[in-house]
């Protein structure tokens, strides 16, 4: 039996996990899925994810792939895996893709959403999925500030000091902030790639601008400085969610949610 490359779309609530990437002494999303897959096919198989979401970060459409020579039909992998996974992880779809497809390196862009909760009363239903700012924010000022990051820039000023990648230049296709409800403001960003904690630092900076402590032009100043100490705080992980990953159009891959 020939080996297949199976692409899966995964959603998870990241509160109980130390991020996506497998770790020796911690519970992670990747490790949990690999354990469920091993239970199904009787051997360990590595699951390659598109995005290494941090501890506490969520995903609506994480993309991953794995190689397997099992006779199990494609669509069965989704419900078989979901049936063995905790309630906060679900495999939404599974299908065979070309053998050279790579969930990470073939990605053209990724979209993240950050949710701010601005209500005065502590909410319970969504406290794991929003950052409670404790005060209202100005979405118009935040949206104006977000426009300064659209385009190709050096984002070193918004990257964690732990990010040791050679280049810190990234391209942001779109960025916007808007009021969703009286007590919620959302920030959405689509970029080709991201630096470590880049979106959370952008969110923390936008919160400072939304509070009126800084003017929208502060975003341009931080970009020019390339100095992380000039930016705002790193926003908590619970407000961040990976929403969508788009793949290059020249890939012969059937379209579905997440790519």
C-alpha positions as CSV (number, residue, x, y, z in Angstrom):
1,X,0.0,0.0,0.0
2,X,1.4,3.4,-1.0
3,X,1.9,6.1,1.6
4,X,-0.5,9.0,1.5
5,X,0.0,12.6,2.7
6,X,-3.1,13.5,4.8
7,X,-4.0,17.1,5.3
8,X,-6.1,17.9,8.4
9,X,-7.8,21.1,9.6
10,X,-7.8,21.4,13.3
11,X,-9.6,23.7,15.8
12,X,-8.7,23.9,19.4
13,X,-9.2,25.9,22.6
14,X,-5.6,26.4,23.7
15,X,-6.0,27.2,27.4
16,X,-5.0,23.8,28.6
17,X,-2.0,23.4,26.3
18,X,1.6,24.7,26.2
19,X,1.2,25.7,22.6
20,X,1.1,23.6,19.4
21,X,4.7,22.2,19.3
22,X,5.4,19.0,21.0
23,X,7.5,19.3,24.3
24,X,9.1,16.6,26.4
25,X,7.4,17.4,29.7
26,X,4.3,19.4,28.7
27,X,0.9,18.8,27.2
28,X,0.7,20.3,23.7
29,X,-1.8,20.2,20.8
30,X,0.7,18.5,18.5
31,X,1.6,15.8,21.0
32,X,-2.0,15.2,21.9
33,X,-3.0,14.6,18.2
34,X,0.0,12.4,17.6
35,X,-1.0,10.2,20.6
36,X,-4.5,9.9,19.2
37,X,-3.1,9.0,15.7
38,X,-0.8,6.4,17.2
39,X,-3.8,4.8,19.0
40,X,-5.6,4.5,15.6
41,X,-2.8,3.1,13.4
42,X,-0.7,1.4,16.0
43,X,2.5,3.4,15.6
44,X,3.8,6.9,16.2
45,X,3.6,9.3,13.2
46,X,4.7,12.9,13.3
47,X,2.1,15.5,12.6
48,X,3.5,18.6,10.9
49,X,1.7,21.9,11.8
50,X,1.5,25.1,9.8
51,X,1.8,27.4,12.8
52,X,3.5,27.0,16.2
53,X,0.8,28.8,18.2
54,X,2.0,29.8,21.7
55,X,0.7,28.4,25.0
56,X,-2.9,29.5,25.6
57,X,-3.4,30.6,22.0
58,X,-6.5,29.2,20.1
59,X,-7.1,28.1,16.5
60,X,-10.2,27.8,14.3
61,X,-8.4,26.4,11.3
62,X,-4.9,25.2,12.1
63,X,-3.5,23.1,9.1
64,X,-1.4,20.1,9.6
65,X,-0.3,17.0,7.6
66,X,1.1,13.6,8.2
67,X,2.2,10.6,6.1
68,X,0.5,7.3,6.6
69,X,0.2,3.9,4.7
70,X,-3.1,2.9,6.5
71,X,-6.1,1.7,4.5
72,X,-8.3,4.0,6.6
73,X,-10.3,6.3,4.2
74,X,-9.4,10.0,4.3
75,X,-12.7,11.3,5.8
76,X,-12.6,8.6,8.5
77,X,-9.4,10.2,10.0
78,X,-11.4,13.3,11.0
79,X,-14.0,11.5,13.1
80,X,-11.6,8.8,14.4
81,X,-9.1,11.4,15.6
82,X,-11.8,13.6,17.1
83,X,-13.3,10.7,18.9
84,X,-10.0,10.1,20.7
85,X,-9.1,13.7,21.4
86,X,-10.2,15.9,24.4
87,X,-13.2,18.1,24.0
88,X,-11.1,21.2,23.4
89,X,-9.5,19.8,20.2
90,X,-11.4,18.7,17.0
91,X,-10.3,17.6,13.5
92,X,-12.7,19.3,11.2
93,X,-11.6,17.6,7.9
94,X,-9.1,15.2,6.5
95,X,-8.1,14.5,2.9
96,X,-5.2,13.3,0.8
97,X,-3.0,15.9,-0.8
98,X,0.1,15.8,-3.1
99,X,3.0,14.1,-1.4
100,X,5.1,17.3,-1.6
101,X,2.6,19.5,0.2
102,X,3.9,21.0,3.4
103,X,1.5,22.7,5.7
104,X,4.1,25.2,6.9
105,X,6.4,26.1,4.0
106,X,3.6,26.1,1.4
107,X,1.5,28.7,3.3
108,X,1.1,32.0,1.5
109,X,-0.4,33.9,4.5
110,X,-2.0,33.4,7.8
111,X,-4.8,35.4,9.5
112,X,-5.0,36.0,13.2
113,X,-7.7,37.6,15.3
114,X,-7.2,39.3,18.7
115,X,-10.3,40.0,20.8
116,X,-10.4,42.7,23.5
117,X,-13.1,42.7,26.1
118,X,-13.8,46.2,27.3
119,X,-16.7,45.7,29.7
120,X,-16.5,46.8,33.3
121,X,-18.1,43.6,34.7
122,X,-15.9,40.5,34.4
123,X,-17.5,38.2,31.9
124,X,-17.5,34.4,32.4
125,X,-18.6,32.8,29.2
126,X,-15.7,34.1,27.1
127,X,-13.0,34.9,29.6
128,X,-10.7,32.3,28.0
129,X,-11.1,33.8,24.6
130,X,-10.7,37.6,25.2
131,X,-8.3,40.0,26.9
132,X,-10.2,42.0,29.6
133,X,-8.7,45.4,29.3
134,X,-10.6,46.9,32.2
135,X,-11.4,50.0,30.3
136,X,-13.0,51.0,27.0
137,X,-10.8,51.5,23.9
138,X,-11.1,53.7,20.8
139,X,-11.4,51.4,17.8
140,X,-11.0,54.3,15.3
141,X,-7.6,55.2,16.7
142,X,-6.6,51.5,16.8
143,X,-7.6,51.0,13.2
144,X,-5.7,54.1,12.1
145,X,-2.7,52.9,13.9
146,X,-3.0,49.4,12.3
147,X,-2.7,50.9,8.8
148,X,1.0,51.9,9.5
149,X,2.0,48.2,9.7
150,X,0.4,47.3,6.3
151,X,3.1,46.6,3.7
152,X,6.6,45.2,3.9
153,X,8.4,46.4,7.1
154,X,11.1,45.4,9.6
155,X,9.1,44.2,12.6
156,X,12.0,43.8,15.0
157,X,10.4,46.4,17.3
158,X,7.4,44.1,17.8
159,X,9.3,40.9,18.2
160,X,10.2,39.1,21.4
161,X,13.9,39.3,22.4
162,X,13.8,35.4,22.2
163,X,13.2,35.5,18.5
164,X,16.6,34.8,16.9
165,X,15.6,34.6,13.3
166,X,18.1,36.2,10.8
167,X,15.5,38.4,9.1
168,X,12.7,40.3,10.9
169,X,11.2,41.7,7.7
170,X,7.6,40.6,7.1
171,X,4.8,41.6,4.8
172,X,1.4,42.5,6.2
173,X,-1.4,42.2,3.6
174,X,-4.1,43.7,5.8
175,X,-4.8,44.9,9.3
176,X,-7.9,46.3,10.9
177,X,-9.6,47.0,14.2
178,X,-13.3,47.5,14.8
179,X,-16.0,47.4,17.4
180,X,-17.9,44.2,17.3
181,X,-20.2,44.9,20.2
182,X,-20.5,47.4,23.1
183,X,-18.0,45.3,25.1
184,X,-15.7,43.8,22.4
185,X,-13.2,45.3,19.9
186,X,-11.4,43.0,17.5
187,X,-8.0,43.3,15.7
188,X,-7.4,41.2,12.6
189,X,-4.1,40.8,10.8
190,X,-3.1,38.9,7.7
191,X,0.7,38.5,6.9
192,X,3.0,36.2,5.0
193,X,4.9,35.2,8.2
194,X,5.1,36.3,11.8
195,X,7.8,36.8,14.5
196,X,7.7,35.3,17.9
197,X,4.9,37.1,19.9
198,X,4.6,39.7,17.1
199,X,0.7,39.7,17.0
200,X,0.4,39.9,20.8
201,X,2.9,42.8,20.9
202,X,0.9,44.6,18.2
203,X,-2.2,44.0,20.2
204,X,-0.7,45.3,23.4
205,X,0.5,48.4,21.5
206,X,-2.9,49.0,20.0
207,X,-4.4,48.8,23.5
208,X,-2.2,51.6,24.6
209,X,-3.3,53.6,21.6
210,X,-6.9,52.7,22.2
211,X,-6.6,54.0,25.8
212,X,-5.3,57.3,24.5
213,X,-1.9,57.0,26.0
214,X,-0.2,57.1,22.6
215,X,-1.2,58.5,19.2
216,X,-1.7,56.2,16.2
217,X,1.5,57.5,14.7
218,X,3.4,55.6,17.5
219,X,3.2,52.5,15.4
220,X,5.3,54.1,12.7
221,X,7.8,55.3,15.3
222,X,8.2,51.7,16.7
223,X,8.7,50.3,13.2
224,X,11.4,52.9,12.5
225,X,13.1,52.3,15.9
226,X,13.4,48.5,15.6
227,X,13.5,48.6,19.4
228,X,11.1,46.3,21.3
229,X,11.3,48.5,24.4
230,X,9.4,51.3,22.6
231,X,6.4,49.1,21.9
232,X,3.5,48.2,24.2
233,X,3.2,45.2,26.5
234,X,2.8,41.7,25.2
235,X,-1.0,41.1,25.3
236,X,-2.2,37.9,27.0
237,X,-2.4,34.8,24.8
238,X,-6.1,34.1,25.6
239,X,-7.3,36.8,23.2
240,X,-5.5,35.4,20.2
241,X,-6.8,32.9,17.7
242,X,-5.4,31.6,14.4
243,X,-8.3,32.0,12.0
244,X,-7.3,31.0,8.5
245,X,-4.3,29.9,6.5
246,X,-4.2,30.5,2.7
247,X,-2.0,28.4,0.4
248,X,-0.3,29.3,-2.9
249,X,-2.7,29.1,-5.8
250,X,-0.4,26.9,-7.9
251,X,-0.8,24.0,-5.4
252,X,-3.0,21.3,-6.8
253,X,-4.9,21.0,-3.5
254,X,-8.7,20.8,-3.1
255,X,-10.0,23.9,-1.4
256,X,-11.5,23.6,2.1
257,X,-11.6,25.6,5.3
258,X,-8.0,26.6,6.3
259,X,-6.6,26.3,2.8
